[in-house]
C-alpha cells in the first residue's frame, strides 16, 4: 500500500490527480495533528475539511465520468457513497467522543482506501478520458464553493459544517 500519492496513481486528468494529491495531504495533516497532540478543535477542523473536500472531489470525478460515458458510473458512485458515509460517521464519532476515537485507525484506513480505490477503480477511467479529451476540457473546473448554497456566515459560532 502506498502512503502518499505518486505518478503511478495518475488517471490523466490534472484536476482529478490534484484532488487525489490533496486528499492524501489532508490525511497526512490529520495524522500530523494527532501526532503533535493538537487540540480537538484542530483535529475536528481537519476532519471536516477532509469530509468537505471528499464530497467536492467525488462530484467532480463523477461529472467527468458522466461526460466520458463511463459505463460503471453507477457502481463507482456507490463506492463513493460508502466512503462518504464512513467519513461522515467518523466525523460524528470524533465530535461525540474525541478521547476514545481512534484517529490513527481512520488515517490508516483512508490511505489504504485511497490507494486501492485509485489503483483499482479510478484508473479504469483512463481510456475513457483519453478518448474524450475535448469533452473533459469543455467541462472546465468546477467552482470550489457554491455561494448560493451558503445560508449562514461560516464564522457564526452556531453554524456547523454540513456532513
DSSP file (Angstrom, degrees, kcal/mol; ACC not computed):
  #  RESIDUE AA STRUCTURE BP1 BP2  ACC     N-H-->O    O-->H-N    N-H-->O    O-->H-N    TCO  KAPPA ALPHA  PHI   PSI    X-CA   Y-CA   Z-CA
    1    1 A X              0   0    0      0, 0.0     2,-0.2     0, 0.0   111,-0.1   0.000 360.0 360.0 360.0 139.2    0.0    0.0    0.0
    2    2 A X        -     0   0    0    109,-0.2   113,-0.2   110,-0.1   114,-0.1  -0.583 360.0-158.0 -82.8 147.5    1.2    3.5   -0.8
    3    3 A X  S    S+     0   0    0     -2,-0.2     2,-0.3     1,-0.1    -1,-0.1   0.485  76.5  20.9-102.9  -4.8    1.3    6.1    1.9
    4    4 A X  S    S-     0   0    0    107,-0.0    -1,-0.1    24,-0.0     2,-0.1  -0.968  91.7 -82.7-152.9 167.6    1.2    9.0   -0.4
    5    5 A X        +     0   0    0     -2,-0.3     2,-0.3    16,-0.2    -2,-0.1  -0.440  47.4 170.9 -71.7 144.2    0.2   10.0   -4.0
    6    6 A X    >   -     0   0    0     -2,-0.1     3,-2.5    -4,-0.0     4,-0.2  -0.933  50.3 -90.2-145.3 173.1    2.7    9.3   -6.8
    7    7 A X  G >  S+     0   0    0      1,-0.3     3,-1.6    -2,-0.3    -2,-0.0   0.722 117.4  70.3 -60.1 -23.6    2.6    9.4  -10.6
    8    8 A X  G 3  S+     0   0    0      1,-0.3    -1,-0.3     3,-0.0    -3,-0.0   0.704  95.4  56.5 -65.5 -17.4    1.5    5.7  -10.8
    9    9 A X  G <  S+     0   0    0     -3,-2.5    -1,-0.3     8,-0.0    -2,-0.2   0.439  80.3 122.3 -92.2  -0.9   -1.8    6.9   -9.4
   10   10 A X    <   -     0   0    0     -3,-1.6   116,-0.1    -4,-0.2     4,-0.1  -0.362  41.0-172.3 -64.8 136.8   -2.4    9.4  -12.2
   11   11 A X        -     0   0    0      2,-0.3    -1,-0.1    -2,-0.1   118,-0.1   0.408  51.1-104.8-107.0  -0.4   -5.5    9.0  -14.2
   12   12 A X  S    S+     0   0    0      1,-0.2     2,-0.5   117,-0.1     3,-0.1   0.567  90.1 106.7  92.8   8.9   -4.6   11.6  -16.8
   13   13 A X     >  -     0   0    0      1,-0.1     4,-2.9   123,-0.0     3,-0.3  -0.972  59.7-150.7-119.7 114.8   -6.9   14.4  -15.7
   14   14 A X  H  > S+     0   0    0     -2,-0.5     4,-2.6     1,-0.2     5,-0.2   0.870  94.6  49.9 -54.3 -43.1   -4.9   17.2  -13.9
   15   15 A X  H  > S+     0   0    0      2,-0.2     4,-2.1     1,-0.2    -1,-0.2   0.892 113.4  45.4 -66.6 -38.2   -7.8   18.3  -11.7
   16   16 A X  H  > S+     0   0    0     -3,-0.3     4,-2.7     2,-0.2    -2,-0.2   0.920 113.5  49.3 -70.5 -42.9   -8.5   14.7  -10.5
   17   17 A X  H  X S+     0   0    0     -4,-2.9     4,-2.2     1,-0.2    -2,-0.2   0.908 111.8  49.5 -61.4 -40.6   -4.9   14.0   -9.9
   18   18 A X  H  X S+     0   0    0     -4,-2.6     4,-2.5    -5,-0.3    -1,-0.2   0.894 109.5  52.3 -64.8 -39.3   -4.6   17.2   -8.0
   19   19 A X  H  X S+     0   0    0     -4,-2.1     4,-2.7     2,-0.2    -2,-0.2   0.940 109.1  49.3 -59.8 -47.2   -7.6   16.3   -5.9
   20   20 A X  H  X S+     0   0    0     -4,-2.7     4,-2.2     1,-0.2    -2,-0.2   0.907 110.6  50.4 -60.7 -41.5   -6.1   12.9   -5.1
   21   21 A X  H  X S+     0   0    0     -4,-2.2     4,-2.2     1,-0.2    -1,-0.2   0.923 111.4  48.5 -61.4 -43.5   -2.9   14.6   -4.0
   22   22 A X  H  X S+     0   0    0     -4,-2.5     4,-2.7     2,-0.2    -2,-0.2   0.889 108.0  54.1 -65.8 -38.7   -4.8   17.0   -1.8
   23   23 A X  H  X S+     0   0    0     -4,-2.7     4,-2.0     1,-0.2    -1,-0.2   0.918 109.0  48.5 -62.0 -42.3   -6.8   14.1   -0.2
   24   24 A X  H  X S+     0   0    0     -4,-2.2     4,-2.3     1,-0.2    -1,-0.2   0.910 111.4  50.8 -61.4 -40.7   -3.5   12.4    0.7
   25   25 A X  H  X S+     0   0    0     -4,-2.2     4,-2.9     1,-0.2    -2,-0.2   0.897 107.9  52.3 -64.5 -39.5   -2.2   15.6    2.1
   26   26 A X  H  X S+     0   0    0     -4,-2.7     4,-2.2     2,-0.2    -1,-0.2   0.895 109.1  49.4 -64.0 -38.6   -5.4   16.1    4.2
   27   27 A X  H  X S+     0   0    0     -4,-2.0     4,-2.4     2,-0.2    -1,-0.2   0.913 111.8  49.3 -65.1 -41.1   -5.0   12.6    5.6
   28   28 A X  H  X S+     0   0    0     -4,-2.3     4,-2.9     2,-0.2    -2,-0.2   0.911 109.1  52.4 -61.8 -42.0   -1.3   13.5    6.4
   29   29 A X  H  X S+     0   0    0     -4,-2.9     4,-2.5     2,-0.2    -2,-0.2   0.895 109.6  49.5 -60.3 -39.9   -2.5   16.7    8.1
   30   30 A X  H  X S+     0   0    0     -4,-2.2     4,-1.7     2,-0.2    -1,-0.2   0.928 111.7  47.8 -64.1 -45.2   -4.9   14.7   10.2
   31   31 A X  H  X S+     0   0    0     -4,-2.4     4,-2.6     1,-0.2    -2,-0.2   0.901 112.9  49.1 -62.6 -41.2   -2.1   12.3   11.1
   32   32 A X  H  X S+     0   0    0     -4,-2.9     4,-2.2     1,-0.2    -2,-0.2   0.896 107.1  54.6 -66.1 -40.3    0.2   15.2   12.0
   33   33 A X  H  <>S+     0   0    0     -4,-2.5     5,-2.9    -5,-0.2    -1,-0.2   0.875 112.1  45.4 -61.2 -36.4   -2.4   16.9   14.1
   34   34 A X  H ><5S+     0   0    0     -4,-1.7     3,-1.8     3,-0.2    -2,-0.2   0.951 113.2  47.5 -70.3 -50.5   -2.7   13.7   16.1
   35   35 A X  H 3<5S+     0   0    0     -4,-2.6    -2,-0.2     1,-0.3    -1,-0.2   0.786 112.4  50.5 -65.8 -26.4    1.0   13.0   16.5
   36   36 A X  T 3<5S-     0   0    0     -4,-2.2    -1,-0.3    -5,-0.2    -2,-0.2   0.324 111.6-122.6 -92.2   8.1    1.6   16.7   17.5
   37   37 A X  T < 5 -     0   0    0     -3,-1.8    -3,-0.2    -5,-0.1    -2,-0.1   0.887  43.8-177.2  53.6  45.1   -1.2   16.4   20.1
   38   38 A X      < -     0   0    0     -5,-2.9    -1,-0.1    -6,-0.2     5,-0.0  -0.236  35.2 -84.6 -65.4 161.5   -3.2   19.3   18.6
   39   39 A X    >>  -     0   0    0      1,-0.1     4,-1.9     4,-0.0     3,-0.9  -0.279  38.8-110.6 -64.0 154.9   -6.4   20.4   20.3
   40   40 A X  H 3> S+     0   0    0      1,-0.3     4,-2.9     2,-0.2     5,-0.2   0.818 118.0  61.5 -57.9 -31.6   -9.5   18.6   19.4
   41   41 A X  H 3> S+     0   0    0      2,-0.2     4,-1.9     1,-0.2    -1,-0.3   0.861 104.7  47.8 -65.3 -34.0  -10.8   21.6   17.6
   42   42 A X  H <> S+     0   0    0     -3,-0.9     4,-2.2     2,-0.2    -2,-0.2   0.931 113.4  46.6 -70.2 -46.8   -7.8   21.4   15.2
   43   43 A X  H  X S+     0   0    0     -4,-1.9     4,-2.5     1,-0.2    -2,-0.2   0.915 112.8  50.5 -61.4 -42.9   -8.3   17.7   14.6
   44   44 A X  H  X S+     0   0    0     -4,-2.9     4,-2.7     1,-0.2    -1,-0.2   0.901 108.3  52.8 -61.5 -41.7  -12.0   18.3   14.1
   45   45 A X  H  X S+     0   0    0     -4,-1.9     4,-2.1     2,-0.2    -1,-0.2   0.903 110.4  46.8 -61.4 -42.5  -11.3   21.1   11.6
   46   46 A X  H  X S+     0   0    0     -4,-2.2     4,-2.5     2,-0.2    -1,-0.2   0.910 111.6  52.0 -67.0 -41.6   -9.1   18.8    9.5
   47   47 A X  H  X S+     0   0    0     -4,-2.5     4,-2.4     1,-0.2    -2,-0.2   0.929 111.8  45.6 -58.9 -46.3  -11.7   16.0    9.6
   48   48 A X  H  X S+     0   0    0     -4,-2.7     4,-2.6     2,-0.2    -1,-0.2   0.859 111.3  52.5 -69.0 -34.2  -14.4   18.3    8.4
   49   49 A X  H  X S+     0   0    0     -4,-2.1     4,-2.6    -5,-0.2     5,-0.2   0.912 110.1  49.5 -63.7 -41.6  -12.1   19.7    5.7
   50   50 A X  H  X S+     0   0    0     -4,-2.5     4,-2.1     2,-0.2    -2,-0.2   0.914 112.1  47.7 -62.8 -43.9  -11.4   16.1    4.6
   51   51 A X  H  X S+     0   0    0     -4,-2.4     4,-1.9     2,-0.2    -2,-0.2   0.926 114.1  46.6 -64.0 -45.1  -15.1   15.4    4.5
   52   52 A X  H  X S+     0   0    0     -4,-2.6     4,-2.1     1,-0.2    -2,-0.2   0.910 114.2  46.3 -65.9 -42.5  -16.0   18.5    2.5
   53   53 A X  H  X S+     0   0    0     -4,-2.6     4,-3.0     2,-0.2    -1,-0.2   0.849 108.3  57.0 -71.6 -31.8  -13.2   18.0    0.0
   54   54 A X  H  X S+     0   0    0     -4,-2.1     4,-2.6    -5,-0.2    -1,-0.2   0.934 108.2  47.6 -60.3 -45.8  -14.1   14.4   -0.4
   55   55 A X  H  X S+     0   0    0     -4,-1.9     4,-2.1     2,-0.2    -2,-0.2   0.934 113.5  48.0 -59.3 -47.5  -17.6   15.5   -1.4
   56   56 A X  H  X S+     0   0    0     -4,-2.1     4,-2.2     1,-0.2    -2,-0.2   0.930 112.9  47.9 -60.0 -47.8  -16.2   18.1   -3.8
   57   57 A X  H  X S+     0   0    0     -4,-3.0     4,-3.1     1,-0.2     5,-0.2   0.924 110.1  51.2 -61.9 -46.1  -13.8   15.6   -5.4
   58   58 A X  H  X S+     0   0    0     -4,-2.6     4,-2.6     1,-0.2     5,-0.2   0.904 109.8  50.6 -60.1 -41.0  -16.4   12.9   -5.8
   59   59 A X  H  X S+     0   0    0     -4,-2.1     4,-1.9    -5,-0.2    -1,-0.2   0.926 113.2  45.4 -62.4 -44.3  -18.8   15.3   -7.5
   60   60 A X  H  X S+     0   0    0     -4,-2.2     4,-2.1     2,-0.2    -2,-0.2   0.942 114.0  48.3 -64.6 -47.0  -16.0   16.4   -9.9
   61   61 A X  H  X S+     0   0    0     -4,-3.1     4,-2.3     1,-0.2    -2,-0.2   0.909 112.5  48.0 -61.7 -43.2  -14.9   12.9  -10.7
   62   62 A X  H  X S+     0   0    0     -4,-2.6     4,-2.2    -5,-0.2    -1,-0.2   0.839 108.4  55.2 -68.1 -32.7  -18.4   11.7  -11.3
   63   63 A X  H  X S+     0   0    0     -4,-1.9     4,-2.0    -5,-0.2    -1,-0.2   0.917 109.6  46.7 -64.2 -43.1  -19.1   14.7  -13.6
   64   64 A X  H  X S+     0   0    0     -4,-2.1     4,-1.5     1,-0.2    -2,-0.2   0.906 110.9  52.4 -65.1 -42.1  -16.0   13.7  -15.7
   65   65 A X  H  <>S+     0   0    0     -4,-2.3     5,-2.7     1,-0.2     4,-0.5   0.899 108.1  52.3 -59.7 -40.6  -17.2   10.1  -15.7
   66   66 A X  H ><5S+     0   0    0     -4,-2.2     3,-1.1     1,-0.2    -2,-0.2   0.928 109.8  46.3 -63.7 -46.1  -20.6   11.2  -17.0
   67   67 A X  H 3<5S+     0   0    0     -4,-2.0    -1,-0.2     1,-0.3    -2,-0.2   0.759 112.2  52.4 -71.1 -21.4  -19.3   13.2  -19.9
   68   68 A X  T 3<5S-     0   0    0     -4,-1.5    -1,-0.3    -5,-0.2    -2,-0.2   0.507 111.6-120.6 -88.0  -4.8  -16.9   10.4  -20.9
   69   69 A X  T < 5 -     0   0    0     -3,-1.1     2,-0.3    -4,-0.5    -3,-0.2   0.858  38.9-172.3  68.5  35.1  -19.7    7.9  -20.9
   70   70 A X    > < -     0   0    0     -5,-2.7     3,-1.3     1,-0.2    -1,-0.2  -0.469  15.0-150.3 -64.6 119.3  -18.0    5.8  -18.3
   71   71 A X  T 3  S+     0   0    0     -2,-0.3     3,-0.3     1,-0.3     4,-0.2   0.718  89.8  52.5 -70.5 -20.8  -20.1    2.6  -18.1
   72   72 A X  T 3> S+     0   0    0      1,-0.2     4,-2.7     2,-0.1    -1,-0.3   0.080  70.3 118.5-101.9  24.8  -19.5    1.8  -14.4
   73   73 A X  H <> S+     0   0    0     -3,-1.3     4,-2.9     1,-0.2     5,-0.2   0.895  73.4  52.3 -57.8 -43.0  -20.5    5.3  -13.1
   74   74 A X  H  > S+     0   0    0     -3,-0.3     4,-1.7     1,-0.2    -1,-0.2   0.926 112.9  43.7 -62.5 -44.9  -23.4    3.9  -11.0
   75   75 A X  H  > S+     0   0    0      2,-0.2     4,-1.8     1,-0.2    -1,-0.2   0.909 113.9  51.2 -65.4 -41.3  -21.2    1.3   -9.3
   76   76 A X  H  X S+     0   0    0     -4,-2.7     4,-2.3     1,-0.2    -2,-0.2   0.900 106.4  54.4 -63.6 -40.5  -18.4    3.9   -8.8
   77   77 A X  H  X S+     0   0    0     -4,-2.9     4,-2.6     1,-0.2    -1,-0.2   0.889 105.2  54.9 -59.0 -38.8  -20.9    6.3   -7.3
   78   78 A X  H  X S+     0   0    0     -4,-1.7     4,-2.1     2,-0.2    -1,-0.2   0.891 106.1  50.5 -61.9 -40.4  -21.8    3.5   -4.8
   79   79 A X  H  X S+     0   0    0     -4,-1.8     4,-2.0     2,-0.2     5,-0.2   0.916 111.1  49.8 -62.0 -42.4  -18.2    3.2   -3.8
   80   80 A X  H  X S+     0   0    0     -4,-2.3     4,-2.7     1,-0.2    -2,-0.2   0.911 108.5  52.0 -63.2 -42.1  -18.1    7.0   -3.3
   81   81 A X  H  X S+     0   0    0     -4,-2.6     4,-2.7     1,-0.2    -1,-0.2   0.899 107.3  53.7 -61.4 -40.3  -21.2    6.9   -1.2
   82   82 A X  H  X S+     0   0    0     -4,-2.1     4,-2.0     2,-0.2    -1,-0.2   0.938 113.4  40.7 -60.0 -48.1  -19.7    4.2    1.0
   83   83 A X  H  X S+     0   0    0     -4,-2.0     4,-2.8     2,-0.2     5,-0.2   0.882 113.4  54.5 -71.5 -35.8  -16.6    6.2    1.8
   84   84 A X  H  X S+     0   0    0     -4,-2.7     4,-2.4    -5,-0.2    -2,-0.2   0.931 109.9  47.3 -60.4 -45.2  -18.6    9.4    2.2
   85   85 A X  H  X S+     0   0    0     -4,-2.7     4,-2.5     2,-0.2    -1,-0.2   0.897 112.2  50.5 -62.3 -40.9  -20.8    7.7    4.8
   86   86 A X  H  X S+     0   0    0     -4,-2.0     4,-2.4    -5,-0.2    -2,-0.2   0.927 111.4  46.8 -64.3 -45.6  -17.8    6.3    6.6
   87   87 A X  H  X S+     0   0    0     -4,-2.8     4,-2.4     2,-0.2    -2,-0.2   0.913 113.6  48.8 -64.9 -42.1  -16.0    9.8    6.7
   88   88 A X  H  X S+     0   0    0     -4,-2.4     4,-2.3    -5,-0.2    -1,-0.2   0.916 111.6  49.4 -63.1 -42.4  -19.3   11.4    7.9
   89   89 A X  H  X S+     0   0    0     -4,-2.5     4,-2.6     1,-0.2    -2,-0.2   0.897 110.9  50.4 -63.4 -39.7  -19.7    8.8   10.6
   90   90 A X  H  X S+     0   0    0     -4,-2.4     4,-2.6     2,-0.2     5,-0.2   0.894 108.7  51.7 -66.9 -39.3  -16.1    9.2   11.7
   91   91 A X  H  X S+     0   0    0     -4,-2.4     4,-2.3     2,-0.2    -2,-0.2   0.934 112.9  45.5 -59.9 -45.5  -16.6   13.0   12.0
   92   92 A X  H  X S+     0   0    0     -4,-2.3     4,-2.2     2,-0.2    -2,-0.2   0.898 112.6  50.6 -65.5 -40.8  -19.7   12.5   14.1
   93   93 A X  H  X S+     0   0    0     -4,-2.6     4,-2.3     2,-0.2    -2,-0.2   0.902 111.2  48.1 -65.2 -40.8  -17.9    9.9   16.2
   94   94 A X  H  < S+     0   0    0     -4,-2.6    -2,-0.2     1,-0.2    -1,-0.2   0.927 111.9  49.7 -64.6 -43.4  -15.0   12.1   16.8
   95   95 A X  H  < S+     0   0    0     -4,-2.3     3,-0.3    -5,-0.2    -2,-0.2   0.877 113.8  46.3 -62.9 -37.3  -17.2   15.0   17.7
   96   96 A X  H  < S+     0   0    0     -4,-2.2    -1,-0.2     1,-0.2    -2,-0.2   0.859 135.9   5.7 -73.7 -36.5  -19.2   12.8   20.2
   97   97 A X     X  +     0   0    0     -4,-2.3     4,-0.9    -5,-0.2     3,-0.3  -0.529  63.7 168.3-151.1  75.3  -16.1   11.3   21.9
   98   98 A X  T  4 S+     0   0    0     -3,-0.3     5,-0.2     1,-0.2    -3,-0.1   0.761  76.9  59.8 -64.6 -24.7  -12.8   12.7   20.8
   99   99 A X  T  4 S+     0   0    0      1,-0.2    -1,-0.2    -5,-0.1    -5,-0.1   0.923 113.7  32.9 -71.4 -43.7  -10.9   11.0   23.6
  100  100 A X  T  4 S+     0   0    0     -3,-0.3     2,-0.3    -6,-0.1    -1,-0.2   0.468  90.9 113.1 -93.6  -1.4  -11.7    7.4   22.7
  101  101 A X     <  -     0   0    0     -4,-0.9     2,-1.4    -7,-0.2     3,-0.2  -0.557  65.5-136.7 -74.8 131.6  -11.9    7.9   18.9
  102  102 A X     >  +     0   0    0     -2,-0.3     4,-1.5     1,-0.2    -1,-0.1  -0.669  31.5 168.9 -91.5  86.0   -9.1    6.1   17.1
  103  103 A X  H  > S+     0   0    0     -2,-1.4     4,-2.7     1,-0.2     5,-0.2   0.835  74.5  59.4 -68.9 -32.7   -7.9    8.7   14.6
  104  104 A X  H  > S+     0   0    0      1,-0.2     4,-2.4     2,-0.2    -1,-0.2   0.910 104.2  50.9 -62.2 -41.3   -4.8    6.6   13.7
  105  105 A X  H  > S+     0   0    0      1,-0.2     4,-2.5     2,-0.2    -1,-0.2   0.909 110.3  50.8 -60.2 -41.3   -7.1    3.8   12.6
  106  106 A X  H  X S+     0   0    0     -4,-1.5     4,-2.9     2,-0.2    -2,-0.2   0.931 109.9  47.8 -63.2 -46.8   -9.0    6.3   10.5
  107  107 A X  H  X S+     0   0    0     -4,-2.7     4,-2.3     2,-0.2     5,-0.2   0.903 112.9  48.9 -64.5 -39.5   -5.9    7.7    8.8
  108  108 A X  H  X S+     0   0    0     -4,-2.4     4,-2.2    -5,-0.2    -1,-0.2   0.934 113.0  48.0 -62.2 -45.5   -4.6    4.2    8.1
  109  109 A X  H  X S+     0   0    0     -4,-2.5     4,-3.0    -5,-0.2    -2,-0.2   0.921 111.8  49.6 -60.1 -46.0   -8.0    3.2    6.6
  110  110 A X  H  X S+     0   0    0     -4,-2.9     4,-3.1     2,-0.2     5,-0.2   0.902 110.9  48.1 -64.9 -42.1   -8.2    6.3    4.5
  111  111 A X  H  X S+     0   0    0     -4,-2.3     4,-2.4     2,-0.2    -1,-0.2   0.914 114.8  46.4 -64.5 -41.0   -4.7    5.9    3.0
  112  112 A X  H  X S+     0   0    0     -4,-2.2     4,-2.8    -5,-0.2     5,-0.3   0.943 114.7  47.0 -65.1 -46.3   -5.4    2.3    2.2
  113  113 A X  H  X S+     0   0    0     -4,-3.0     4,-3.1     2,-0.2     5,-0.3   0.937 112.5  49.7 -62.0 -47.0   -8.9    3.1    0.7
  114  114 A X  H  X S+     0   0    0     -4,-3.1     4,-2.7    -5,-0.2     5,-0.3   0.944 114.2  44.7 -56.6 -49.6   -7.5    6.0   -1.4
  115  115 A X  H  X S+     0   0    0     -4,-2.4     4,-2.7    -5,-0.2     5,-0.3   0.952 117.9  42.3 -61.5 -51.5   -4.7    3.9   -2.8
  116  116 A X  H  X S+     0   0    0     -4,-2.8     4,-2.6    -5,-0.2     5,-0.3   0.885 116.2  49.2 -65.6 -38.7   -6.8    0.8   -3.5
  117  117 A X  H  X>S+     0   0    0     -4,-3.1     4,-2.6    -5,-0.3     5,-2.2   0.931 114.5  43.9 -67.5 -45.6   -9.7    2.9   -4.9
  118  118 A X  H  <>S+     0   0    0     -4,-2.7     5,-2.0    -5,-0.3    -2,-0.2   0.953 120.9  40.2 -64.4 -48.3   -7.5    5.0   -7.2
  119  119 A X  H  <5S+     0   0    0     -4,-2.7    -2,-0.2    -5,-0.3    -1,-0.2   0.867 126.2  34.7 -69.8 -36.3   -5.5    2.0   -8.4
  120  120 A X  H  <5S+     0   0    0     -4,-2.6    -3,-0.2    -5,-0.3    -2,-0.2   0.790 136.2  10.3 -91.3 -29.4   -8.4   -0.4   -8.7
  121  121 A X  T ><5S+     0   0    0     -4,-2.6     3,-1.2    -5,-0.3     4,-0.3   0.779 121.6  50.9-118.1 -52.5  -11.3    1.8   -9.8
  122  122 A X  G > <S+     0   0    0     -5,-2.2     3,-1.9     1,-0.3     4,-0.3   0.855 103.6  60.7 -64.5 -34.5  -10.2    5.3  -10.8
  123  123 A X  G > <S+     0   0    0     -5,-2.0     3,-1.3    -6,-0.3     4,-0.3   0.729  89.7  72.0 -66.6 -18.6   -7.5    4.1  -13.2
  124  124 A X  G <  S+     0   0    0     -3,-1.2     4,-0.4     1,-0.2     3,-0.3   0.698  88.4  64.8 -65.2 -17.4  -10.2    2.3  -15.2
  125  125 A X  G X> S+     0   0    0     -3,-1.9     4,-2.3    -4,-0.3     3,-0.7   0.692  76.3  91.5 -77.0 -19.6  -11.3    5.8  -16.3
  126  126 A X  H <> S+     0   0    0     -3,-1.3     4,-2.8    -4,-0.3     5,-0.2   0.868  85.4  45.4 -48.8 -52.2   -8.0    6.4  -18.2
  127  127 A X  H 3> S+     0   0    0     -3,-0.3     4,-1.6    -4,-0.3    -1,-0.3   0.847 113.4  51.2 -65.4 -29.6   -9.1    5.1  -21.6
  128  128 A X  H <> S+     0   0    0     -3,-0.7     4,-0.5    -4,-0.4    -1,-0.2   0.880 112.0  46.4 -72.2 -37.9  -12.4    7.0  -21.4
  129  129 A X  H >< S+     0   0    0     -4,-2.3     3,-1.1     2,-0.2     7,-0.2   0.930 111.6  51.8 -66.1 -46.0  -10.6   10.2  -20.5
  130  130 A X  H >< S+     0   0    0     -4,-2.8     3,-0.6     1,-0.3    -2,-0.2   0.849 111.6  47.1 -60.1 -34.9   -8.1    9.6  -23.4
  131  131 A X  H 3< S+     0   0    0     -4,-1.6    -1,-0.3     1,-0.2    -2,-0.2   0.570 119.5  39.9 -82.4  -9.5  -11.0    9.1  -25.8
  132  132 A X  T <X  +     0   0    0     -3,-1.1     4,-2.6    -4,-0.5     5,-0.2  -0.132  66.4 137.1-132.6  38.2  -12.8   12.2  -24.6
  133  133 A X  H <> S+     0   0    0     -3,-0.6     4,-2.4     1,-0.2     5,-0.2   0.894  76.7  50.3 -55.1 -43.8  -10.1   14.8  -24.0
  134  134 A X  H  > S+     0   0    0      1,-0.2     4,-2.1     2,-0.2    -1,-0.2   0.908 110.7  48.5 -63.8 -42.0  -12.2   17.5  -25.7
  135  135 A X  H  > S+     0   0    0      2,-0.2     4,-1.2     1,-0.2    -1,-0.2   0.910 111.9  49.1 -64.5 -41.6  -15.3   16.7  -23.6
  136  136 A X  H  X S+     0   0    0     -4,-2.6     4,-0.8     1,-0.2     3,-0.4   0.913 111.5  49.9 -63.5 -42.0  -13.3   16.7  -20.4
  137  137 A X  H  < S+     0   0    0     -4,-2.4     3,-0.5    -5,-0.2    -1,-0.2   0.851 105.1  58.1 -64.9 -35.0  -11.7   20.1  -21.3
  138  138 A X  H  < S+     0   0    0     -4,-2.1    -1,-0.2     1,-0.2    -2,-0.2   0.796  95.0  65.3 -66.1 -28.4  -15.2   21.6  -22.1
  139  139 A X  H  < S-     0   0    0     -4,-1.2    -1,-0.2    -3,-0.4    -2,-0.2   0.908  88.0-169.2 -59.9 -41.0  -16.3   20.8  -18.5
  140  140 A X     <  -     0   0    0     -4,-0.8     2,-0.4    -3,-0.5    -1,-0.1  -0.237  39.7 -39.1  74.2-173.2  -13.8   23.3  -17.2
  141  141 A X        -     0   0    0     -4,-0.1     2,-0.2     1,-0.0     3,-0.1  -0.719  58.4-126.4 -89.1 133.3  -13.0   23.5  -13.5
  142  142 A X        -     0   0    0     -2,-0.4    -2,-0.1     1,-0.1   -82,-0.0  -0.559  36.6-102.9 -72.0 140.5  -15.9   23.1  -11.1
  143  143 A X        -     0   0    0     -2,-0.2    -1,-0.1     1,-0.1     3,-0.1  -0.358  21.3-131.8 -64.2 146.5  -16.0   26.0   -8.6
  144  144 A X  S    S+     0   0    0      1,-0.1     2,-0.3    -3,-0.1    -1,-0.1   0.835  88.3  22.5 -69.5 -31.7  -14.7   25.2   -5.2
  145  145 A X        -     0   0    0    -89,-0.0     2,-0.7     5,-0.0    -1,-0.1  -0.972  65.3-142.1-135.3 152.5  -17.7   26.7   -3.5
  146  146 A X    >   -     0   0    0     -2,-0.3     3,-1.7     1,-0.1     4,-0.3  -0.913  13.0-166.7-111.8 101.4  -21.2   27.5   -4.4
  147  147 A X  G >  S+     0   0    0     -2,-0.7     3,-1.1     1,-0.3    -1,-0.1   0.755  84.2  66.1 -63.8 -23.9  -22.1   30.8   -2.8
  148  148 A X  G 3  S+     0   0    0      1,-0.2    -1,-0.3    -3,-0.1    -2,-0.0   0.782  97.9  55.5 -65.9 -25.1  -25.8   30.3   -3.5
  149  149 A X  G <  S+     0   0    0     -3,-1.7     2,-0.7     2,-0.0    -1,-0.2   0.516  84.2  95.4 -86.9  -4.7  -25.8   27.3   -1.1
  150  150 A X    <   +     0   0    0     -3,-1.1     3,-0.1    -4,-0.3    -5,-0.0  -0.779  40.0 165.4 -92.7 115.6  -24.4   29.2    1.9
  151  151 A X        +     0   0    0     -2,-0.7     2,-0.3     1,-0.1    -1,-0.2   0.661  62.0  39.8-102.0 -20.5  -27.2   30.4    4.1
  152  152 A X  S    S-     0   0    0      4,-0.0     2,-0.3     2,-0.0    -1,-0.1  -0.918  92.1 -95.3-129.9 155.8  -25.3   31.4    7.2
  153  153 A X    >   -     0   0    0     -2,-0.3     3,-1.9     1,-0.2     6,-0.2  -0.542  29.8-138.8 -68.4 127.1  -22.0   33.1    7.9
  154  154 A X  T 3  S+     0   0    0     -2,-0.3    -1,-0.2     1,-0.3     7,-0.1   0.680 102.2  60.1 -63.8 -17.1  -19.3   30.4    8.3
  155  155 A X  T 3  S+     0   0    0      3,-0.0    -1,-0.3     2,-0.0     2,-0.2   0.581  76.3 112.5 -87.3  -9.1  -17.9   32.4   11.2
  156  156 A X    X   -     0   0    0     -3,-1.9     3,-1.4     1,-0.2    -4,-0.0  -0.475  68.1-140.5 -63.4 126.0  -21.2   32.2   13.1
  157  157 A X  T 3  S+     0   0    0      1,-0.3    -1,-0.2    -2,-0.2    -3,-0.0   0.733 100.5  57.8 -65.0 -21.7  -20.5   30.0   16.2
  158  158 A X  T 3  S+     0   0    0      2,-0.0    -1,-0.3     0, 0.0     2,-0.2   0.697  87.1  97.9 -78.3 -19.3  -23.9   28.4   15.9
  159  159 A X    <   -     0   0    0     -3,-1.4     2,-0.4    -6,-0.2    -5,-0.0  -0.488  55.6-166.0 -77.6 136.8  -23.1   27.2   12.3
  160  160 A X        -     0   0    0     -2,-0.2     2,-0.2     0, 0.0    -2,-0.0  -0.952  30.7-104.8-120.2 142.2  -21.9   23.6   11.8
  161  161 A X        -     0   0    0     -2,-0.4     2,-0.4     1,-0.1    -7,-0.0  -0.457  42.4-117.1 -61.0 130.6  -20.2   22.2    8.7
  162  162 A X              0   0    0     -2,-0.2    -1,-0.1     1,-0.2    -3,-0.0  -0.569 360.0 360.0 -72.8 128.5  -22.9   20.1    7.0
  163  163 A X              0   0    0     -2,-0.4    -1,-0.2   -75,-0.0   -71,-0.1   0.328 360.0 360.0-131.3 360.0  -21.8   16.5    6.8
